[in-house]
Amino acid sequence: MFDDFALKMSDKWHVYAMDTRGCGDSDWSRDGYSVQAFASDVAAFVQKLGIYPINYFGHSQASRVGMALGAYYGQMVNRLILGDYGPFPDPSPKDKATAMQRLFQRTDGL
């Protein structure tokens, strides 16, 4: 999917595609796979190449990385284009209970 998208965008933009930790040709990481760690990797990549501020496109997991990138490294980001990031998991038992209650309220009449 991204290869076709990148090809179409490359006539107007410089397009870079990174393999994230543990994906593609990259090595596994002993430091974990948090979105903050992925954002740190993107920031290091961008800084090393000297290509900031960037317009960042992220889909699915990469959109979550983009949110962390903007939050922690906002000075390196010109624009964020984020799609299909899905719901955020919430480990809080109280908020899980609230979400389940709202789900049942919305589906009660089905």
N, C-alpha and C positions, 0 to 999 in steps of 0.2 A: 504494500500500500504506500509506504513512505517513498519508495524509489520513484514511483510515478509522480507523486506530489512534488518531490524535490526537483525532478527533471522539469516540470512545468514552471516551478518558481525560479529556477536557476537563470532564466534569461533576464530577470530583473533584480535578483538578490544573490548574494554569496550564501550558499547553503552548506551547512556543516551537519553531519549526523554522527553522534557519539554512540558507542556501545556503552551502556551503563555497567556498573560492577556486576559480575556474574552473568552477563548476557552477551550474546554474540561472541566476538573474539577476545573479550576482556577476561582478565583473571578473576578468580573468586576472591572475596575479601574477608579477612579476619575481623575487620572493623564494623561489619554489619551492613545492613541494606536499608537504612532509614531514608526518608525523603530528604532530610537535612543533609545526610551524607552524600546523596546523589546531587543535591543542589551545590554542595561544596565542590564536588567533582566538576560540575559544569562551570562554576566560578573560576576554578583553577585553570581549566581548559581555555576559557575566554581570556583570562588574564595573561596566561602564557603566550597566547597568539596575539594579544594586544588588539582584540577586535571589539571591544566594548565601547559604548553601550550597544547591546544587541536587541534585536526583535526575536523573541523566543516563541516558538510554536511547540506546544505539547499536546499529545493525545493520550487519554487514559492515564496510566501511571505517570507519564511524562508531564501531564498537566498538573498533577499534584507536586511534582518536582518544581515546576514553574512557579507555583504558589510560594513554595519555600524559597526559591531563588529570588523572587521579588521581595519577600519579607526580610531575608537575611542579607541579600546582596543587591538591593534596589539600585544602587549607584551604577551597576553594570547592565541594567535593563532599561531599554527604551520603551518597548511594548511587550505585553504578554498576550499571546493568542492561545487560549486553552479550551479544550473540548473533551466532552465525554469523560469527565473525571469521576462520575458516580458519587454515591453517598460516602460520607466520611464515617469510618467506624468509630464508635464511641465506647470506650471500655468502662465508663462509669455505670454501675448498676442502676443508679437513680435515673439517669438519662435513657438507659435501655428500657426501663419500666415505662417511662413517659412515652417513648417511641412506640412501644407495643400497645399502650393504651390508645394512642392516637390512631394507630393502624386499625385496631378493633372498632373504634368509633367510626372511622371512614368506611369500613367494609361491613358494618352491621346490617345495612339495608340491602346488601347484594343478594 
